[in-house]
Amino acid sequence: AEKHQAKVEREMEAQIKQQPQCHQLMALEGVGPKNAMRLYLMLGGQGKNFSHGREASACIGVTPKQYSTGGVVTLGGIGKNQGNKRLRSSLIQGAMAVVKVVNKREPRNHKEKWLKQLIERIGSRRAAVALANKTIRTSWAMLKHGEAYQAPQAV
């Protein structure tokens, strides 16, 4: 079983090397080779599977559920049965790793400053989901427009 898993991982790394878009996606915070490949496949190569980044986030399942009754709209949690469970959980795990690092040091750029303020306001777990949402939307935009990730400016 371990030999098979190692073989599959080697094949996946070879596929990633053939896709320059996957290398670009790996420049995002919390995105490794597996997440890059999953995002690339889910978003449809050039982001053609979705017309907006929000649609991609909703399909993967990192946007809040919406309830409405009597004209009152309430936003709930992200839900555990909507979207691509494996991709969502691995993106949130990657975002959680970024949250832990940012929480222990001073912010180095504007995105880390935003994340640190978000952590203080809503907590680290919800901030990780927000970062995963932002990562998906950024990935969609990168694939759609064919641009590389531009790292945030230093503070």
OpenMM code with the backbone's topology and positions (N, CA, C; nanometers):
from openmm import Vec3, app, unit

residues = "ALA GLU LYS HIS GLN ALA LYS VAL GLU ARG GLU MET GLU ALA GLN ILE LYS GLN GLN PRO GLN CYS HIS GLN LEU MET ALA LEU GLU GLY VAL GLY PRO LYS ASN ALA MET ARG LEU TYR LEU MET LEU GLY GLY GLN GLY LYS ASN PHE SER HIS GLY ARG GLU ALA SER ALA CYS ILE GLY VAL THR PRO LYS GLN TYR SER THR GLY GLY VAL VAL THR LEU GLY GLY ILE GLY LYS ASN GLN GLY ASN LYS ARG LEU ARG SER SER LEU ILE GLN GLY ALA MET ALA VAL VAL LYS VAL VAL ASN LYS ARG GLU PRO ARG ASN HIS LYS GLU LYS TRP LEU LYS GLN LEU ILE GLU ARG ILE GLY SER ARG ARG ALA ALA VAL ALA LEU ALA ASN LYS THR ILE ARG THR SER TRP ALA MET LEU LYS HIS GLY GLU ALA TYR GLN ALA PRO GLN ALA VAL".split()
positions = [
    Vec3(0.0830, -0.1193, 0.0000),
    Vec3(0.0000, 0.0000, 0.0000),
    Vec3(0.0870, 0.1252, 0.0000),
    Vec3(0.1973, 0.1230, 0.0769),
    Vec3(0.2852, 0.2398, 0.0827),
    Vec3(0.3569, 0.2613, -0.0501),
    Vec3(0.3949, 0.1507, -0.1166),
    Vec3(0.4609, 0.1617, -0.2466),
    Vec3(0.3663, 0.2228, -0.3488),
    Vec3(0.2402, 0.1799, -0.3444),
    Vec3(0.1399, 0.2330, -0.4371),
    Vec3(0.1191, 0.3822, -0.4129),
    Vec3(0.1098, 0.4215, -0.2868),
    Vec3(0.0902, 0.5625, -0.2535),
    Vec3(0.2095, 0.6457, -0.2999),
    Vec3(0.3305, 0.5949, -0.2809),
    Vec3(0.4502, 0.6664, -0.3256),
    Vec3(0.4508, 0.6809, -0.4777),
    Vec3(0.4068, 0.5756, -0.5473),
    Vec3(0.4003, 0.5801, -0.6935),
    Vec3(0.2991, 0.6849, -0.7394),
    Vec3(0.1835, 0.6877, -0.6753),
    Vec3(0.0796, 0.7847, -0.7101),
    Vec3(0.1300, 0.9271, -0.6862),
    Vec3(0.1999, 0.9486, -0.5748),
    Vec3(0.2523, 1.0818, -0.5454),
    Vec3(0.3582, 1.1237, -0.6465),
    Vec3(0.4433, 1.0305, -0.6907),
    Vec3(0.5437, 1.0621, -0.7932),
    Vec3(0.4757, 1.0994, -0.9247),
    Vec3(0.3717, 1.0259, -0.9615),
    Vec3(0.2977, 1.0561, -1.0840),
    Vec3(0.2305, 1.1927, -1.0745),
    Vec3(0.1773, 1.2225, -0.9569),
    Vec3(0.1119, 1.3517, -0.9371),
    Vec3(0.2132, 1.4658, -0.9475),
    Vec3(0.3311, 1.4481, -0.8893),
    Vec3(0.4350, 1.5506, -0.8985),
    Vec3(0.4780, 1.5715, -1.0430),
    Vec3(0.4829, 1.4638, -1.1211),
    Vec3(0.5165, 1.4758, -1.2632),
    Vec3(0.4090, 1.5551, -1.3370),
    Vec3(0.2824, 1.5304, -1.3046),
    Vec3(0.1726, 1.6053, -1.3656),
    Vec3(0.1799, 1.7531, -1.3293),
    Vec3(0.2125, 1.7811, -1.2036),
    Vec3(0.2214, 1.9198, -1.1578),
    Vec3(0.3319, 1.9928, -1.2332),
    Vec3(0.4444, 1.9257, -1.2573),
    Vec3(0.5557, 1.9876, -1.3298),
    Vec3(0.5160, 2.0233, -1.4722),
    Vec3(0.4212, 1.9487, -1.5299),
    Vec3(0.3765, 1.9754, -1.6664),
    Vec3(0.2751, 2.0897, -1.6731),
    Vec3(0.2198, 2.1304, -1.5603),
    Vec3(0.1191, 2.2362, -1.5571),
    Vec3(0.1767, 2.3623, -1.4928),
    Vec3(0.2117, 2.4632, -1.5715),
    Vec3(0.2666, 2.5856, -1.5115),
    Vec3(0.1656, 2.6564, -1.4202),
    Vec3(0.0353, 2.6386, -1.4482),
    Vec3(-0.0657, 2.7011, -1.3629),
    Vec3(-0.0594, 2.6462, -1.2211),
    Vec3(-0.0282, 2.5188, -1.2056),
    Vec3(-0.0172, 2.4593, -1.0717),
    Vec3(0.0977, 2.5222, -0.9945),
    Vec3(0.2086, 2.5487, -1.0629),
    Vec3(0.3210, 2.6162, -0.9968),
    Vec3(0.2794, 2.7555, -0.9509),
    Vec3(0.2005, 2.8250, -1.0338),
    Vec3(0.1533, 2.9580, -0.9958),
    Vec3(0.0618, 2.9498, -0.8743),
    Vec3(-0.0253, 2.8496, -0.8698),
    Vec3(-0.1165, 2.8348, -0.7562),
    Vec3(-0.0408, 2.8031, -0.6279),
    Vec3(0.0724, 2.7343, -0.6392),
    Vec3(0.1505, 2.6998, -0.5206),
    Vec3(0.2153, 2.8227, -0.4570),
    Vec3(0.2144, 2.9366, -0.5255),
    Vec3(0.2677, 3.0602, -0.4681),
    Vec3(0.1722, 3.1184, -0.3634),
    Vec3(0.0469, 3.0748, -0.3637),
    Vec3(-0.0510, 3.1232, -0.2657),
    Vec3(-0.0218, 3.0660, -0.1273),
    Vec3(-0.0570, 3.1408, -0.0246),
    Vec3(-0.0360, 3.0970, 0.1130),
    Vec3(-0.1228, 2.9752, 0.1428),
    Vec3(-0.0631, 2.8707, 0.1974),
    Vec3(-0.1380, 2.7525, 0.2378),
    Vec3(-0.1718, 2.6563, 0.1253),
    Vec3(-0.1142, 2.6764, 0.0074),
    Vec3(-0.1418, 2.5882, -0.1062),
    Vec3(-0.0144, 2.5122, -0.1416),
    Vec3(-0.0207, 2.3799, -0.1269),
    Vec3(0.0907, 2.2930, -0.1632),
    Vec3(0.0621, 2.2242, -0.2955),
    Vec3(0.1427, 2.1253, -0.3321),
    Vec3(0.1240, 2.0579, -0.4611),
    Vec3(-0.0130, 1.9915, -0.4779),
    Vec3(-0.0600, 1.9220, -0.3753),
    Vec3(-0.1887, 1.8524, -0.3872),
    Vec3(-0.3041, 1.9516, -0.3993),
    Vec3(-0.3029, 2.0546, -0.3156),
    Vec3(-0.4093, 2.1549, -0.3240),
    Vec3(-0.4050, 2.2283, -0.4569),
    Vec3(-0.2850, 2.2551, -0.5081),
    Vec3(-0.2726, 2.3241, -0.6365),
    Vec3(-0.3356, 2.2405, -0.7477),
    Vec3(-0.3062, 2.1118, -0.7482),
    Vec3(-0.3622, 2.0241, -0.8513),
    Vec3(-0.5139, 2.0131, -0.8360),
    Vec3(-0.5615, 1.9978, -0.7133),
    Vec3(-0.7064, 1.9878, -0.6908),
    Vec3(-0.7774, 2.1155, -0.7333),
    Vec3(-0.7201, 2.2314, -0.6981),
    Vec3(-0.7804, 2.3588, -0.7383),
    Vec3(-0.7820, 2.3713, -0.8904),
    Vec3(-0.6708, 2.3380, -0.9521),
    Vec3(-0.6600, 2.3471, -1.0977),
    Vec3(-0.7683, 2.2623, -1.1652),
    Vec3(-0.7858, 2.1407, -1.1179),
    Vec3(-0.8863, 2.0520, -1.1768),
    Vec3(-1.0282, 2.0993, -1.1466),
    Vec3(-1.0519, 2.1457, -1.0248),
    Vec3(-1.1866, 2.1883, -0.9848),
    Vec3(-1.2294, 2.3152, -1.0581),
    Vec3(-1.1356, 2.4083, -1.0753),
    Vec3(-1.1696, 2.5365, -1.1371),
    Vec3(-1.1694, 2.5295, -1.2897),
    Vec3(-1.1253, 2.4196, -1.3446),
    Vec3(-1.1359, 2.4011, -1.4889),
    Vec3(-1.0215, 2.4591, -1.5694),
    Vec3(-0.8997, 2.4481, -1.5230),
    Vec3(-0.7838, 2.4919, -1.6011),
    Vec3(-0.7715, 2.6418, -1.6122),
    Vec3(-0.8526, 2.7045, -1.6937),
    Vec3(-0.8489, 2.8503, -1.7088),
    Vec3(-0.9627, 2.9178, -1.6322),
    Vec3(-1.0138, 2.8522, -1.5307),
    Vec3(-1.1222, 2.9097, -1.4523),
    Vec3(-1.2534, 2.9119, -1.5275),
    Vec3(-1.2642, 2.8288, -1.6321),
    Vec3(-1.3811, 2.8345, -1.7198),
    Vec3(-1.5054, 2.7681, -1.6623),
    Vec3(-1.4910, 2.6913, -1.5535),
    Vec3(-1.6074, 2.6242, -1.4956),
    Vec3(-1.6992, 2.7202, -1.4208),
    Vec3(-1.6499, 2.8404, -1.3887),
    Vec3(-1.7275, 2.9364, -1.3100),
    Vec3(-1.7147, 3.0749, -1.3714),
    Vec3(-1.8214, 3.1552, -1.3592),
    Vec3(-1.8149, 3.2906, -1.4139),
    Vec3(-1.7647, 3.3917, -1.3115),
    Vec3(-1.7665, 3.3574, -1.1836),
    Vec3(-1.7175, 3.4458, -1.0774),
    Vec3(-1.6443, 3.3629, -0.9726),
    Vec3(-1.5560, 3.4285, -0.8997),
    Vec3(-1.4843, 3.3613, -0.7919),
    Vec3(-1.5779, 3.3149, -0.6813),
    Vec3(-1.6860, 3.3910, -0.6589),
    Vec3(-1.7814, 3.3520, -0.5548),
    Vec3(-1.8483, 3.2192, -0.5887),
    Vec3(-1.8771, 3.1970, -0.7166),
    Vec3(-1.9361, 3.0692, -0.7575),
    Vec3(-1.8415, 2.9535, -0.7266),
    Vec3(-1.7132, 2.9741, -0.7503),
    Vec3(-1.6138, 2.8700, -0.7212),
    Vec3(-1.6097, 2.8419, -0.5717),
    Vec3(-1.6104, 2.9483, -0.4900),
    Vec3(-1.6085, 2.9314, -0.3441),
    Vec3(-1.7326, 2.8584, -0.2960),
    Vec3(-1.8470, 2.8923, -0.3532),
    Vec3(-1.9716, 2.8271, -0.3130),
    Vec3(-1.9707, 2.6799, -0.3532),
    Vec3(-1.9176, 2.6492, -0.4699),
    Vec3(-1.9130, 2.5104, -0.5166),
    Vec3(-1.8222, 2.4259, -0.4278),
    Vec3(-1.7120, 2.4833, -0.3826),
    Vec3(-1.6204, 2.4104, -0.2952),
    Vec3(-1.6762, 2.4045, -0.1532),
    Vec3(-1.7593, 2.5014, -0.1166),
    Vec3(-1.8294, 2.4952, 0.0115),
    Vec3(-1.7718, 2.5805, 0.1221),
    Vec3(-1.7088, 2.6931, 0.0885),
    Vec3(-1.6543, 2.7796, 0.1939),
    Vec3(-1.7304, 2.9114, 0.2080),
    Vec3(-1.8491, 2.9203, 0.1501),
    Vec3(-1.9331, 3.0378, 0.1713),
    Vec3(-2.0455, 2.9997, 0.2678),
    Vec3(-2.0939, 3.0958, 0.3461),
    Vec3(-2.1965, 3.0622, 0.4449),
    Vec3(-2.3306, 3.0268, 0.3811),
    Vec3(-2.4036, 2.9382, 0.4487),
    Vec3(-2.5393, 2.9055, 0.4061),
    Vec3(-2.6286, 3.0248, 0.4360),
    Vec3(-2.7302, 3.0437, 0.3531),
    Vec3(-2.8213, 3.1552, 0.3721),
    Vec3(-2.9604, 3.1017, 0.4048),
    Vec3(-3.0170, 3.1526, 0.5123),
    Vec3(-3.1534, 3.1183, 0.5517),
    Vec3(-3.2363, 3.2452, 0.5437),
    Vec3(-3.3600, 3.2340, 0.4955),
    Vec3(-3.4463, 3.3516, 0.4952),
    Vec3(-3.5888, 3.3086, 0.5277),
    Vec3(-3.6518, 3.3880, 0.6107),
    Vec3(-3.7908, 3.3649, 0.6458),
    Vec3(-3.8541, 3.4989, 0.6799),
    Vec3(-3.9685, 3.5247, 0.6231),
    Vec3(-4.0390, 3.6491, 0.6506),
    Vec3(-3.9597, 3.7730, 0.6123),
    Vec3(-3.8772, 3.7631, 0.5097),
    Vec3(-3.7989, 3.8774, 0.4653),
    Vec3(-3.6706, 3.8995, 0.5442),
    Vec3(-3.6468, 3.8193, 0.6465),
    Vec3(-3.5250, 3.8327, 0.7259),
    Vec3(-3.4226, 3.7313, 0.6752),
    Vec3(-3.3076, 3.7816, 0.6332),
    Vec3(-3.2020, 3.6955, 0.5803),
    Vec3(-3.0971, 3.6741, 0.6882),
    Vec3(-3.0630, 3.5481, 0.7130),
    Vec3(-2.9630, 3.5133, 0.8133),
    Vec3(-2.8558, 3.4269, 0.7482),
    Vec3(-2.7299, 3.4574, 0.7771),
    Vec3(-2.6199, 3.3762, 0.7272),
    Vec3(-2.5774, 3.2786, 0.8346),
    Vec3(-2.5620, 3.1529, 0.7975),
    Vec3(-2.5195, 3.0502, 0.8916),
    Vec3(-2.3735, 3.0142, 0.8707),
    Vec3(-2.3364, 2.8933, 0.9088),
    Vec3(-2.2003, 2.8446, 0.8908),
    Vec3(-2.1802, 2.7913, 0.7499),
    Vec3(-2.0638, 2.7318, 0.7255),
    Vec3(-2.0346, 2.6825, 0.5907),
    Vec3(-2.0984, 2.5473, 0.5631),
    Vec3(-2.1400, 2.4768, 0.6659),
    Vec3(-2.2028, 2.3467, 0.6438),
    Vec3(-2.0992, 2.2409, 0.6124),
    Vec3(-2.1290, 2.1185, 0.6488),
    Vec3(-2.0297, 2.0138, 0.6254),
    Vec3(-2.0650, 1.9222, 0.5096),
    Vec3(-2.1828, 1.9353, 0.4538),
    Vec3(-2.2243, 1.8461, 0.3462),
    Vec3(-2.2369, 1.9151, 0.2119),
    Vec3(-2.1926, 2.0377, 0.2014),
    Vec3(-2.2017, 2.1054, 0.0737),
    Vec3(-2.0628, 2.1193, 0.0123),
    Vec3(-2.0549, 2.1117, -0.1180),
    Vec3(-1.9291, 2.1330, -0.1874),
    Vec3(-1.8366, 2.0122, -0.1875),
    Vec3(-1.7156, 2.0371, -0.2306),
    Vec3(-1.6120, 1.9345, -0.2405),
    Vec3(-1.5438, 1.9215, -0.1046),
    Vec3(-1.5829, 1.8197, -0.0303),
    Vec3(-1.5395, 1.8027, 0.1088),
    Vec3(-1.3876, 1.7909, 0.1219),
    Vec3(-1.3265, 1.7111, 0.0386),
    Vec3(-1.1818, 1.6870, 0.0481),
    Vec3(-1.1024, 1.8140, 0.0175),
    Vec3(-1.1393, 1.8836, -0.0887),
    Vec3(-1.0684, 2.0067, -0.1243),
    Vec3(-1.0903, 2.1137, -0.0183),
    Vec3(-1.2152, 2.1271, 0.0266),
    Vec3(-1.2454, 2.2269, 0.1291),
    Vec3(-1.1641, 2.2022, 0.2555),
    Vec3(-1.1615, 2.0791, 0.3030),
    Vec3(-1.0907, 2.0511, 0.4281),
    Vec3(-0.9402, 2.0700, 0.4127),
    Vec3(-0.8834, 2.0320, 0.2991),
    Vec3(-0.7387, 2.0495, 0.2829),
    Vec3(-0.7018, 2.1967, 0.2669),
    Vec3(-0.7876, 2.2760, 0.2023),
    Vec3(-0.7606, 2.4200, 0.1926),
    Vec3(-0.7713, 2.4873, 0.3290),
    Vec3(-0.8686, 2.4452, 0.4087),
    Vec3(-0.8832, 2.5029, 0.5427),
    Vec3(-0.7658, 2.4612, 0.6307),
    Vec3(-0.7162, 2.3388, 0.6146),
    Vec3(-0.5975, 2.2966, 0.6903),
    Vec3(-0.4767, 2.3817, 0.6535),
    Vec3(-0.4576, 2.4063, 0.5245),
    Vec3(-0.3475, 2.4926, 0.4808),
    Vec3(-0.3627, 2.6332, 0.5340),
    Vec3(-0.4861, 2.6841, 0.5317),
    Vec3(-0.5118, 2.8184, 0.5841),
    Vec3(-0.4888, 2.8233, 0.7343),
    Vec3(-0.5230, 2.7153, 0.8039),
    Vec3(-0.5019, 2.7094, 0.9490),
    Vec3(-0.3529, 2.7159, 0.9819),
    Vec3(-0.2698, 2.6524, 0.9007),
    Vec3(-0.1245, 2.6592, 0.9210),
    Vec3(-0.0757, 2.8030, 0.9047),
    Vec3(-0.1285, 2.8734, 0.8044),
    Vec3(-0.0912, 3.0134, 0.7834),
    Vec3(-0.1379, 3.0979, 0.9010),
    Vec3(-0.2599, 3.0731, 0.9491),
    Vec3(-0.3148, 3.1477, 1.0630),
    Vec3(-0.2258, 3.1309, 1.1857),
    Vec3(-0.1809, 3.0087, 1.2123),
    Vec3(-0.0953, 2.9844, 1.3289),
    Vec3(0.0359, 3.0606, 1.3186),
    Vec3(0.0953, 3.0634, 1.1999),
    Vec3(0.2219, 3.1350, 1.1808),
    Vec3(0.2013, 3.2854, 1.1981),
    Vec3(0.0975, 3.3389, 1.1357),
    Vec3(0.0713, 3.4831, 1.1423),
    Vec3(0.0372, 3.5255, 1.2844),
    Vec3(-0.0302, 3.4390, 1.3573),
    Vec3(-0.0722, 3.4706, 1.4940),
    Vec3(0.0467, 3.4841, 1.5890),
    Vec3(0.1595, 3.4190, 1.5569),
    Vec3(0.2754, 3.4187, 1.6463),
    Vec3(0.3754, 3.5297, 1.6177),
    Vec3(0.3602, 3.6020, 1.5079),
    Vec3(0.4586, 3.7044, 1.4729),
    Vec3(0.3891, 3.8327, 1.4290),
    Vec3(0.4701, 3.9337, 1.4084),
    Vec3(0.4179, 4.0603, 1.3571),
    Vec3(0.3868, 4.0436, 1.2080),
    Vec3(0.2804, 4.1079, 1.1600),
    Vec3(0.2466, 4.0974, 1.0177),
    Vec3(0.3571, 4.1561, 0.9295),
    Vec3(0.3893, 4.0857, 0.8218),
    Vec3(0.4959, 4.1295, 0.7312),
    Vec3(0.4428, 4.2019, 0.6082),
    Vec3(0.3144, 4.1832, 0.5764),
    Vec3(0.2568, 4.2500, 0.4599),
    Vec3(0.1097, 4.2814, 0.4879),
    Vec3(0.0454, 4.3443, 0.3918),
    Vec3(-0.0934, 4.3881, 0.4116),
    Vec3(-0.1897, 4.2709, 0.4292),
    Vec3(-0.1645, 4.1613, 0.3600),
    Vec3(-0.2532, 4.0454, 0.3735),
    Vec3(-0.2415, 3.9850, 0.5133),
    Vec3(-0.1201, 3.9770, 0.5660),
    Vec3(-0.1015, 3.9252, 0.7020),
    Vec3(-0.1620, 4.0202, 0.8049),
    Vec3(-0.1542, 4.1502, 0.7773),
    Vec3(-0.2160, 4.2486, 0.8678),
    Vec3(-0.3678, 4.2292, 0.8687),
    Vec3(-0.4256, 4.2112, 0.7497),
    Vec3(-0.5695, 4.1853, 0.7391),
    Vec3(-0.6059, 4.0587, 0.8150),
    Vec3(-0.5256, 3.9534, 0.7976),
    Vec3(-0.5529, 3.8256, 0.8625),
    Vec3(-0.5420, 3.8372, 1.0141),
    Vec3(-0.4412, 3.9080, 1.0622),
    Vec3(-0.4222, 3.9245, 1.2067),
    Vec3(-0.5424, 3.9985, 1.2679),
    Vec3(-0.5886, 4.1038, 1.2011),
    Vec3(-0.7059, 4.1774, 1.2496),
    Vec3(-0.8301, 4.0887, 1.2467),
    Vec3(-0.8418, 4.0071, 1.1439),
    Vec3(-0.9554, 3.9160, 1.1320),
    Vec3(-0.9538, 3.8121, 1.2437),
    Vec3(-0.8360, 3.7594, 1.2754),
    Vec3(-0.8225, 3.6615, 1.3837),
    Vec3(-0.8680, 3.7229, 1.5155),
    Vec3(-0.8259, 3.8464, 1.5413),
    Vec3(-0.8642, 3.9136, 1.6661),
    Vec3(-1.0143, 3.9376, 1.6722),
    Vec3(-1.0752, 3.9639, 1.5563),
    Vec3(-1.2172, 3.9967, 1.5522),
    Vec3(-1.3073, 3.8735, 1.5580),
    Vec3(-1.2745, 3.7673, 1.4814),
    Vec3(-1.3677, 3.6545, 1.4710),
    Vec3(-1.3098, 3.5206, 1.5149),
    Vec3(-1.1827, 3.5161, 1.5498),
    Vec3(-1.1221, 3.3907, 1.5944),
    Vec3(-1.0446, 3.3217, 1.4834),
    Vec3(-0.9566, 3.2314, 1.5238),
    Vec3(-0.8645, 3.1716, 1.4268),
    Vec3(-0.9321, 3.0729, 1.3317),
    Vec3(-1.0295, 2.9977, 1.3778),
    Vec3(-1.0929, 2.8989, 1.2888),
    Vec3(-1.1754, 2.9657, 1.1791),
    Vec3(-1.2525, 3.0652, 1.2171),
    Vec3(-1.3321, 3.1357, 1.1169),
    Vec3(-1.2425, 3.2158, 1.0230),
    Vec3(-1.1318, 3.2682, 1.0766),
    Vec3(-1.0359, 3.3399, 0.9926),
    Vec3(-0.9720, 3.2450, 0.8913),
    Vec3(-0.9478, 3.1203, 0.9311),
    Vec3(-0.8917, 3.0212, 0.8386),
    Vec3(-0.9893, 2.9929, 0.7243),
    Vec3(-1.1177, 2.9858, 0.7545),
    Vec3(-1.2186, 2.9646, 0.6497),
    Vec3(-1.2225, 3.0853, 0.5562),
    Vec3(-1.2125, 3.2061, 0.6133),
    Vec3(-1.2107, 3.3272, 0.5314),
    Vec3(-1.0878, 3.3294, 0.4406),
    Vec3(-0.9729, 3.2872, 0.4939),
    Vec3(-0.8512, 3.2821, 0.4125),
    Vec3(-0.8645, 3.1768, 0.3023),
    Vec3(-0.9248, 3.0629, 0.3321),
    Vec3(-0.9474, 2.9600, 0.2298),
    Vec3(-1.0393, 3.0143, 0.1201),
    Vec3(-1.1426, 3.0883, 0.1590),
    Vec3(-1.2334, 3.1508, 0.0637),
    Vec3(-1.1563, 3.2475, -0.0260),
    Vec3(-1.0729, 3.3299, 0.0350),
    Vec3(-0.9926, 3.4265, -0.0398),
    Vec3(-0.8953, 3.3542, -0.1335),
    Vec3(-0.8397, 3.2436, -0.0881),
    Vec3(-0.7466, 3.1653, -0.1696),
    Vec3(-0.8163, 3.1096, -0.2936),
    Vec3(-0.9375, 3.0592, -0.2763),
    Vec3(-1.0128, 3.0043, -0.3895),
    Vec3(-1.0446, 3.1139, -0.4901),
    Vec3(-1.0900, 3.2277, -0.4416),
    Vec3(-1.1235, 3.3384, -0.5317),
    Vec3(-1.0002, 3.3891, -0.6057),
    Vec3(-0.8882, 3.3989, -0.5345),
    Vec3(-0.7637, 3.4423, -0.5973),
    Vec3(-0.7181, 3.3400, -0.7009),
    Vec3(-0.7304, 3.2116, -0.6688),
    Vec3(-0.6934, 3.1048, -0.7629),
    Vec3(-0.7769, 3.1141, -0.8895),
    Vec3(-0.9063, 3.1361, -0.8729),
    Vec3(-0.9950, 3.1473, -0.9885),
    Vec3(-0.9509, 3.2643, -1.0761),
    Vec3(-0.9226, 3.3800, -1.0133),
    Vec3(-0.8820, 3.4986, -1.0894),
    Vec3(-0.7491, 3.4750, -1.1618),
    Vec3(-0.6562, 3.4078, -1.0943),
    Vec3(-0.5268, 3.3783, -1.1573),
    Vec3(-0.5447, 3.2908, -1.2806),
    Vec3(-0.6265, 3.1876, -1.2693),
    Vec3(-0.6486, 3.0973, -1.3822),
    Vec3(-0.7290, 3.1647, -1.4929),
    Vec3(-0.8293, 3.2414, -1.4550),
    Vec3(-0.9170, 3.3066, -1.5527),
    Vec3(-0.8404, 3.4076, -1.6379),
    Vec3(-0.7545, 3.4874, -1.5725),
    Vec3(-0.6840, 3.5946, -1.6422),
    Vec3(-0.5420, 3.5560, -1.6829),
    Vec3(-0.4986, 3.4354, -1.6463),
    Vec3(-0.3665, 3.3881, -1.6848),
    Vec3(-0.2523, 3.4666, -1.6236),
    Vec3(-0.2722, 3.5168, -1.5030),
    Vec3(-0.1694, 3.5977, -1.4373),
    Vec3(-0.1095, 3.5226, -1.3195),
    Vec3(0.0159, 3.5524, -1.2908),
    Vec3(0.0830, 3.4936, -1.1747),
    Vec3(0.0395, 3.5676, -1.0487),
    Vec3(0.0557, 3.5022, -0.9348),
    Vec3(0.0195, 3.5622, -0.8065),
    Vec3(0.1160, 3.6746, -0.7733),
    Vec3(0.0604, 3.7892, -0.7391),
    Vec3(0.1425, 3.9029, -0.6985),
    Vec3(0.1409, 3.9081, -0.5471),
    Vec3(0.2548, 3.8787, -0.4877),
    Vec3(0.2644, 3.8763, -0.3416),
    Vec3(0.2295, 4.0132, -0.2849),
    Vec3(0.1633, 4.0168, -0.1679),
    Vec3(0.1257, 4.1440, -0.1071),
    Vec3(0.2479, 4.2293, -0.0736),
    Vec3(0.2276, 4.3605, -0.0765),
    Vec3(0.3351, 4.4552, -0.0448),
    Vec3(0.3694, 4.4492, 0.1030),
    Vec3(0.4952, 4.4721, 0.1350),
    Vec3(0.5394, 4.4743, 0.2749),
    Vec3(0.4772, 4.5926, 0.3471),
    Vec3(0.4544, 4.5755, 0.4767),
    Vec3(0.3931, 4.6822, 0.5573),
    Vec3(0.4951, 4.7890, 0.5847),
] * unit.nanometer
topology = app.Topology()
chain = topology.addChain("A")
for resn in residues:
    res = topology.addResidue(resn, chain)
    for name in ("N", "CA", "C"):
        topology.addAtom(name, app.Element.getBySymbol(name[0]), res)
